[in-house]
């Protein structure tokens, strides 16, 4: 008996024993992640512009599956790692990597400099400034993501650490927990000061969760659009059927002439056809407010609202805020004795003056908006 295997049998065994390549992301999921990153980082660029006072451009992202070894080989330079966790709506970790030299320029701009003389070392104050910029950036991205997925999304305060990927990558918790992950790379240009690349690293499961939320929403919107179109077509068909039925009845049963009409004088017929026209009278809605659905307002009269009194506002740089201490006086934009503003759910409704009632502060209203506008403000 010949126990030698043929070449076909050897090829079949090798093919069967070859490790199966796992497909981490489909083409549709990669495109969806790119769309999410494009929208989120577009909002982040606007936020960075307001913070850095320089034009910020963030290009279309590049999405790929990678690992820690490849990232270390391609970027063996010091980075600032900003770790932000999504805690509500969707849950997962988001690691943002920004090169240390770029972070120094951002820190200098955040602390009131021109970005041309960044600090030589990333001290605690500079790291705090960059951390705040990244917090604002990812916060605006989370807001865009919340709107995109139509769910409330909350994030944790960022944790920022300096790390040299060539020497200390193994100390990053993200790399320990994720053998493979999604890397989304963006080219970021800040005025004439920065032209570099930032990276957003996401766990694969977390990325798939975001993509599933986006795809499900698009499917629901498409289904809803189809249902509306079908309803419109059905309504048009019903209208056409009714019109056709009415036309057929008119043709089948024409009105018979009234025999009495021949006996009526022509003058009387003309008199019966006279039309009386009267001028229309319109109500003044400003002077007499009319609340549509007044009986429905009674259903929400017991809903609690937050009433806030605002003494004034001011703007400070991060450098000044970090220098706050006990006894620091913060000047506001209102003069002493000037009326304070009364806000309900963050909406302005009145002005007043501060009074003291039995050792408690209060506000006596001196000016208030129109009732109709007041209802519109607190109901929005």
N, C-alpha and C positions, 0 to 999 in steps of 0.2 A: 504494500500500500504506500503510495507516495504521500509523504507528510509535508512536502515542500509547498509553501504558499505561492500562489500566482501573484503577479504584480497588481492585478485588479483587486485581489483580496487584501494585499498590503495597503494599497491606497485607501480602500474602504475602512480598514481599521484605523489608519492614521486620521482620516477625516472624522471618524466617530469619536476618537479620543482627544481630538484637538479641543482646547478650551474655547468655550462659547463666549464671543465678544458681546458684552452687555451694552445695549444702547441706552445711555443715561438720559439723553434728551432727543426728542423727535425734532424734525425741521420746523414743525408748527410751534412747538414749545420754545425753541430757540428764537424764532421770530417774535413770539409773544413777549419773551423776556426782553428782547431788544426794544420793543414798543414801550414796555413798562419803564425801562431805563431811559429811553429817549424823553418820555414825558416827564418823569421824575427829575432828571438832571436838568431839563429845560427850566423848570421852576426853581431848582437850586441855583442855577446861574443868575437868575434875577435876584435871589436873596443875597448871593455873594456880592453882586454889584452894589447893592445898598449898603453892605458892610464895608467893602474894600474901596468904594469910590473909584473903581476902575472898571472898564468894560470887561465882562467875563463871557467867554464863549466855551461851551462844552459840546463837543462833536458827537455824532451818532455813535453809539456804543458797538463794541465788538464782543460777542458772547462765545465762550468756549468752555469745555470741560478740561480741568487741569488738576495738578496735585502740587504739594508743597515743594517737592524737589525741582519741578520745572520753574516755579516762581522764583526760588532761590537762585537757580542757575541764571535766569534772565535778569534778575534784579538784585545782585549781591551788594546792595548799598543800604545805608541807614534810612529807615522809614519811621513815620509816625503812624501807629496802628490805632484807629478809632473804632472801638467796639460798641455797637448799639444793638440793643435787643428789642424786638417787636413783642409787646406784652399783651396786646388786646386786638381782636379782629383777626389777625394772623400772628402766629407765634414762631419766632426763629431768631437767628443771629445774623447780623450784618456787619462785616468787617471792612472798613474803608482804609486803604493804604495810600498815603501821600508821602512823597519823597521829602527827606528832612530839609534840603535846601529850599524847596518850594514852601514848606511849612514855616521856615524862618521869614521869608518874604511876607507871607500872610500874617504872621505874628506882628511884624513891624507895621504893616498897614492897619491892623486892628488896634494897635496901641498909639495911633496918630502919626506914624512916620510916613515917609514917601515910598518905602519899599526898596530904596536904593542902598541903604546901609543896614541890612538885617543883622541881628545879633550873631556873634560867633558861636555861642553855645545855646542850646535849647533849655533855658532855665524854667522853673515852675511857672513864672508869670507868662512866659511866651507859650508854654504848653497849654496853659489855661485859656489864653487868647485863641489859639488854634482850635482847642476843644470847643469853645463857644461858637466859633465860625462853623465848624463841622456839625455842631448840634443844630444850629439854625438851618444849615444846608439840608441835613437829613430830615429835620422836622418839616420843612416845606416839601421835601420829596414824599414824606409819609402822608402829608395832606393831599398831595396830588394822587397818590396811590389810593387813599381812602375814597376820593371822588371817582377814580377810575373803576374801582371794584364795588363802589356803592356800599361800603361798610365802614363803621368807625374803627380807626386804627390808632393805637397808642404806642409810644416808644419809651424806653428807659433813658435816663441821662447817660451821655457817652462816657466811656472809660478810655483815656488816651495814654498810650505808653510809647516810649522811644525804643525801637528794636533794630538791630542790624541783621537783616535777613540772612546774610552770609555766615553769621556766627551764632545767632540766637533764635533762629526760626523754630527750633524745637521747643522753645519756652512759651510759644504762643498757643493758648488753649484751643483756638480755632483749628489749627493744624493737627493737634492731637486728637480732636473729636471727628475730623473729617479727612478720610484718606483721599477721596475725590471730592471736588467741589466746583461750583460755577464761578468763573472769573469774567466779569464784565469790565472791559477797559474803556476809558474815556480820555480823549485828548482835551486838556484844559488850558486855555489861553487867558491870561489876566493882563490886560493892557499890553505894555512892552516889557513887563517884568517876568512873566512866567509863560513858558510854552513847554508843557510837560505832559505826563500821563498820570492819571489816578486810577486805582483799581478798586472795584467793589467785589468782595468775595461772599458768596452765599452757599449754604448747604444745598445739596441737590433736592432733598425732600422739601425744604422750605421754598425753593424755586418752583417746584412742581405745584405746590399749594397755591402760590400766587398766580401761576399760569392757569390753573384749573378755575380759580375765581374769575379771571378775565374771560376765559373761553365760555364758561357757564353764563356769564352776564351777556356776552355777545349773542349766545344761542337764545337766551330768553328774550332779548330785544328783537332778534330776527323773528322768533315765533310770534311775539306780540304784534309785530308789524304785519305779518301774514294774516293774523286773526282780524286785525283792523281792516286790511284790504278786502278780505272775504266778506266782512260785515258791510262794507261800503258797496261791494258788488251786489250783495243780496238786497240791500236797501234800494239801489238803483233799479234792480229787476222788479222789485215790488212796486216802485213808483211807476215804472213803465207799464206794468200789468194793470195797475189801477187806471192810468191814463187811457190805455187801450180799451179797457172795459167801459169807461165813461164815454169814450168816443163811439164805441159800438152801440151803446144804448141810445146816444143822440141820433145816430143814423137809423137805428131800427124803429125808434118811436119819436118822430118829429113832432113838435108842439102843434096842436090843432088851434086854428084861429078861434078866438072868442066871438060868438055871435053878437054879444052885447056891445062889442067895440064899434060895430058899424053904426049903432044907434047913438053913440056919444058924440057930442059936438067936438069939432077940432080944437076949439079954444080950451075946453075942459081937459082934453088930453095933454095939451101943451102945459096947462097949469099944473097937472099932476107930475110933470117931469122937471119942474123947477128944483134946483139944488141950492140949499142955504149954506153959505160959507161964513164961518166965524173965525176971528183971530185966535191963535193958540196962546195960552198963558203958561209960562214956564216958571218953575219954582227956583228960588235962589238957594242952592245947596249949601253955600257957605254960611248964610245967616240962619238957616233952619236945618241942622244936620239930620240926616235920615240914616239910621243904621239898618242896613239890610239884614234880615234874619234876626231881628232883635230878640225874638223868643229863643233863638239858639245861643245867644250870648249868656243867657242865664245858666246854661249848662256848664260854663267854665268860670263862673264867678268865684268859686272856692279854690281855684288853682293858685298856689303860692308863687309869688314873683320876687326876685331879688331887687331890693331898692338900695342904691349906692349913692353916696354923696362924694363928689370929686372936688377936692380943694384946688387942684391944679396939676400941671404936668411939667416935666423937664426931660432933657436928653443928656446923657453922660456917656463918656467913653469907658470902655472896659477898664482901662488903666485907672480912671478916677473911681469907679465902683469898687475896685479891689483895695483902694485906699480908705474906704469907709470904716469908721470905727465909732465907738460910743462917744457921743457929743458932737458928731459931725452934723453940720447944718446943710440941708439940701434946699436950695432956692427954687421956688416954683414960678410958673409963668403968670400968676395972678397977683394983683396988688392987695395989700392989706385992706380989709373991709369990702372988697369986691364980692358981688354975689357968687355963691357956689352953685354948681350944677347938680341937679337931681336926675339920676339915671335909673330906669327900670329895665331890667334885663339888658343893660348896656345901651339902651336907647334914651336919648335926652328928652325929657318931658317938661322940666320946669327949672326955674332959678329961685334961689332963696338966700336967707341970711341965717348965720349960725346963732343959736340961742342956747341958754342953759336953763333946764327945767329940773328942779330938785337934784342938783349936782349931776344931771345927765345932759349930754349934748343933744340938741335937736335942730331942726331946720324949719324956719318959717317961710312958707312959699310966698314969693313976691311977684312972680310972673310964671304963667303956665301956658302950654300950647293948646290949640283948639281941641275940643273933645274928639272930633272925628279923626284928627291927625294923631291924637293920643292913643286911640284904639288901634289904629293901623300900626303904630310904632311898637306897642307891647305885644301885638299878636304876630309879629313877623319872626 
